[in-house]
Amino acid sequence: MKTFSFKRGEVYLVNFPLPDVLGQTIPKFMINLQEGRIIDHSPTMVGIVITTLKSPAHPDLFPTDVLLSPQETKTPYGAKALCNQIHTVDKLQIIDFKYKLSPETMLEINKRLFIGIGLIKVEDFLK
């Protein structure tokens, strides 16, 4: 098994379990939301899903989405973090470390997470 540092804001490629098909997985990118002793001693990682953009067209963004630049994601068109899709995955499902997001991007993700879990109303955020 590979070992990783598991720092907050690191992006990993994981075998993501399909909810309707027991034992089946698909590869997805996830941002680690945990750091420190919690993740060091846990068999799981809590993260949010990233979807890679497939064209230069500006994607539809929901209030819980954060647009990630091509430079930061090292992809042709960038990606978006889906802050309403928070999941726990077994560390054994982690395939590889990909990159680390900037502190500024993680601050934006923090704001969107509050919306995604219902601690802030969308209307209050958009004021």
C-alpha positions as MATLAB code, in Angstrom:
seq = 'MKTFSFKRGEVYLVNFPLPDVLGQTIPKFMINLQEGRIIDHSPTMVGIVITTLKSPAHPDLFPTDVLLSPQETKTPYGAKALCNQIHTVDKLQIIDFKYKLSPETMLEINKRLFIGIGLIKVEDFLK';
ca = [
       0.000    0.000    0.000;
       1.254    3.479   -0.894;
       1.597    5.987    1.913;
       0.712    9.650    1.500;
       1.199   12.757    3.616;
      -2.556   13.551    3.649;
      -2.473   17.312    3.904;
      -5.612   19.409    3.564;
      -6.008   20.633   -0.008;
      -4.161   17.763   -1.637;
      -5.891   16.164   -4.596;
      -5.879   12.395   -5.022;
      -7.071   10.005   -7.700;
      -9.268    7.451   -5.943;
     -11.280    4.367   -6.827;
     -14.668    5.830   -5.993;
     -17.316    3.256   -5.019;
     -20.490    3.248   -7.081;
     -23.496    3.623   -4.763;
     -25.764    1.197   -6.630;
     -23.269   -1.531   -7.543;
     -21.546   -3.334   -4.682;
     -17.818   -3.761   -5.287;
     -17.690   -1.566   -8.415;
     -15.587    1.600   -8.509;
     -14.720    4.365  -10.957;
     -11.667    6.612  -10.819;
     -12.385   10.148   -9.559;
     -10.388   13.064   -8.249;
     -10.986   14.114   -4.630;
      -9.724   16.968   -2.470;
      -8.686   15.901    1.023;
     -10.470   18.008    3.677;
      -8.639   16.649    6.718;
      -5.222   17.174    8.266;
      -3.208   16.178   11.277;
      -3.704   13.310   13.681;
      -7.314   12.737   12.621;
      -6.350   11.613    9.119;
      -3.035   10.034   10.192;
      -4.797    7.494   12.387;
      -7.958    6.973   10.376;
      -8.495    4.245    7.757;
     -10.554    6.740    5.714;
     -10.246   10.124    4.026;
     -13.019   12.742    3.878;
     -13.029   14.743    0.677;
     -14.998   16.446   -2.046;
     -15.302   15.353   -5.650;
     -13.667   17.225   -8.525;
     -14.929   17.024  -12.074;
     -12.443   17.795  -14.849;
     -13.666   20.169  -17.552;
     -13.694   18.795  -21.091;
     -13.914   22.058  -23.084;
     -12.893   25.716  -22.833;
     -16.554   26.782  -22.566;
     -17.391   28.319  -19.196;
     -19.189   25.621  -17.172;
     -22.439   26.069  -15.301;
     -21.608   26.767  -11.677;
     -23.849   26.224   -8.693;
     -23.322   28.208   -5.464;
     -21.523   25.177   -4.031;
     -19.047   24.856   -6.934;
     -15.532   26.293   -7.107;
     -13.853   26.748  -10.477;
     -10.253   25.479  -10.520;
      -7.814   26.917  -13.061;
      -5.962   24.842  -15.673;
      -2.678   25.960  -14.096;
      -3.659   24.727  -10.652;
      -5.148   21.423  -11.844;
      -2.518   20.795  -14.547;
      -5.324   20.025  -17.020;
      -6.141   21.640  -20.398;
      -9.407   23.305  -19.278;
      -9.384   23.228  -15.485;
     -11.926   21.611  -13.208;
     -14.590   22.375  -10.669;
     -14.820   21.284   -7.065;
     -18.296   20.097   -6.098;
     -18.541   21.225   -2.482;
     -21.947   19.629   -2.020;
     -20.462   16.183   -2.731;
     -18.632   15.313    0.471;
     -17.627   11.661    0.718;
     -15.595    9.323    2.879;
     -13.375    6.829    1.083;
     -11.187    4.050    2.397;
      -7.504    4.985    2.132;
      -6.935    1.653    0.371;
      -8.950    3.106   -2.548;
      -6.442    5.929   -3.112;
      -4.528    5.406   -6.339;
      -2.165    8.378   -6.445;
      -1.414   11.925   -5.285;
      -1.983   14.446   -8.103;
      -1.434   18.043   -6.896;
      -2.037   20.501   -4.060;
      -4.487   23.411   -4.226;
      -3.440   26.923   -3.220;
      -4.434   28.378    0.173;
      -6.634   30.917   -1.666;
      -8.528   28.168   -3.459;
      -9.001   26.269   -0.193;
     -10.456   29.408    1.442;
     -13.004   29.619   -1.366;
     -13.766   25.907   -0.966;
     -14.291   26.464    2.780;
     -16.913   29.133    2.044;
     -18.705   26.880   -0.437;
     -18.628   23.946    1.990;
     -20.647   26.016    4.468;
     -23.310   26.391    1.784;
     -23.056   22.733    0.772;
     -23.766   21.467    4.278;
     -26.425   24.091    4.979;
     -24.642   26.257    7.569;
     -25.016   29.337    5.381;
     -28.016   30.132    3.204;
     -27.220   30.736   -0.462;
     -29.090   34.065   -0.244;
     -26.847   35.244    2.613;
     -23.695   34.232    0.742;
     -24.635   36.085   -2.433;
     -25.317   39.414   -0.638;
];
